[in-house]
Amino acid sequence: MNIKFTEVLNELVSCFLLGDIAVLQRYKAEEGLPDDLATEFTTQKTGDEVVIKGVVIPLMDIENYPYTVIFRLSDDTPELLQEGNDLQVKQGGYILEVTSGEVMLFGWRVLEHFTDETIDKLKQYQHQYNRPKINLENGWYSVKILAGQTRQGECLEPTLEFVFTKIPSATPCAADIFTSYRIRSDEY
């Protein structure tokens, strides 16, 4: 199964986050973290820890383009690796825990005031506007992220492709968690 979203914007902040919001909510409670996770993650070691522990995956250096976002659960060749497309970044080795049966791609701003009310609003927004999310069986996943440009109609468009592989249990995160996902695009 593969699911594609178009015209995905980054809220004018150069970061996307990928994860199960319920796992992040649980982690915040267990660690006694403040509502301002944005400051916490950028000034403390917890920003690295949430990635290493499979809580959330940040995608840094996201330009202000409309993106095509692809969630890939099948073994077929990722779109960015197919002929005629422009792969620019490939990073494997991430891990991600799923406990609510849903993974979403969301913006940085929700971390600035990460409360139950803010999370509820995010979920409503994601549902109402058909924003990037996928239903997944609970458990652990290995995640590979591809970034570049894919042919969408007559032109190449900035694209993020997430390849999920179910794994039996958590494994060490082997990704370079500081990878830049800046895409060079001639169209924008």
Summary of the structure (lengths in Angstrom):
residues: 188
radius of gyration: 15.7
end to end distance: 30.1
largest distance: 49.8
contacts: 576
relative contact order: 0.26
helix: 25%
strand: 39%
